[in-house]
Amino acid sequence: CDPGLSSAVLYDLIYTPPNKTLILGGCSIVCSTIAETAKMYNLIVIGYGSSSPALSDRERFPTFFRTHPSATIHNPTRR
């Protein structure tokens, strides 16, 4: 989980053919970095292992979706 590396890889994905419409991300820190940039390119980001509650902010991450539940589902008092 390296957010710096994920930014470099995202840049390469965006500017290298063919066009992409979907990006997958693993951990929360990488997904948040990718999702903040991807919204500007209208790319969908799917996090398969991201549990950070911050990623549930639809205004900040409008094109982010997850297959792993948020950490708040395990600890309701964190809401």
Phi, psi and omega in degrees: 000094182234104183297328178295314178295321180297325178295318179295318179294319178300316178302313179298319180296320182292319187260011177242126179297156358282170178296142179252148175237349186218136177230138178256142178226150183267276186279163186299317184295322177290316180298320180293322177295313181293315185295326179294324179278319185299330180297331180287339178255006180057041178262142176275134177243129177243122178261119182266353179219018185268120182246001182298128177297335181299331181288353177278354179287103185290336177285321181279325183233068186290338182252015180262135176225155182227153174255348178258134182293153176294155179297338181291340178290333180272338183220083185302337181289346180283350182293000000 
